[in-house]
Every structure is written in structure tokens, then in C-alpha cells.
Amino acid sequence: MILAWIKKPKLTVEVSGADIVVTMPGTGCRVAYTKSEDNKLIASSFSASRVPEEKRKISFPQFLGLAWRTANDKAREIGWIA
């Protein structure tokens, strides 16, 4: 049996004021989420600019999916959502 290990892209997440910002190092991929009044995360801004010698291995829609899960985990961790 052959096991294939899929390496997940590394994302960084930080809380900046009222936003949770997720980026992918080495790329221009960035999305910021804000907590709504009914305790949901809403993407307030995003970008996908190319940077010199970018080594992005996933598409921007795939990045957005990973970023949402990462931001959601962070929001739970800091008590923004249940």
C-alpha cells in the first residue's frame, strides 16, 4: 500500500483590531474577516496580487476555503464565535 502525504499550505493568522487576517507567506493572497453582530465571520477584504517569484501551489478559491477554516478556528479560540 502506498501512502501519499499531502502537505497543507502554511497560512498565517493574526488578530488586528476588529479583524482576523489570514495570509499565505510567499504569495499575495490575503483575506480579512470581521465579526458580524450575529457572531458570524464576514470577509471584509481580500486580495490575490502576484508577487515576484511566487510559488503558490493552490488557486485563490482554494486559498479562500483554507483561510475561512483557519479564521473560524481562530475566532473560536479567542471567543468571537461559539
N, C-alpha and C positions, 0 to 999 in steps of 0.2 A: 504494500500500500504506500502511495506517495502522498505526503502531506505538503501542501503549499501554504506557506505563511505569507499573508498579505499584510504589508506594512501600512498602517494608517498614517496619513499625512499629519504632521505636527502642526497644531494650532496654538496660538497664544490667546489668552483671555484676560481681560482686566476690567475692573470697575472704574469708570471715570465719571464721577458725579452721579447723574441720574441715568447713565448708560452703562451697558455691558458691551465692550468692544472686542470682537474676535477678528484676528488676522492670521494669515498664513505666511510665516517668515520666508523670505526669498521670492515673494510674489507681491503683486499689487492688490491682492484680494483682502477686502476689509468690509465688515458689516457691524453696525451699531444697533443695539436693541434697547428700547425703553420700556419700562413697566407701565401698563395702562392702569386706569382707575379700577378696573375689574380684575387686577392681578394677572394679566397676560403679557407676554413679551411681544412687542411690535417692532419690526425692523424700521428704524428711523432714517438710516442712510446706509448705502453700500457702494462699493466701487470695485472695479476689476481692471485697473490700468496695468499695462505691460511694463515690466522693469527690465533693464539690460541684463542679458544672460539669465533670464528667468528659467527655472527648472520645474515649472508647475506640471504635476502629473495627473491632475484631475481637472474637470471642467468647472466653470463658475457655478452652474447649478448644483453640481456635486459638493462644491465648497459650501454653498448656502445650506445644504442639508446637514452637513457636518457641523457647521457653525451654529445652526439653530439648536442642535442637540447639546453642543458644548455650552452655549449661553444658557440654555434651560437648566443644565446641571449646576452651573454657577449661580443662577437665580435661586435655585432650591437651597444651595449651600449657604447663601447669605440671607435667606429668609424672605426673599421677594415674592416667591410663589410657594404653594404647598405641594 
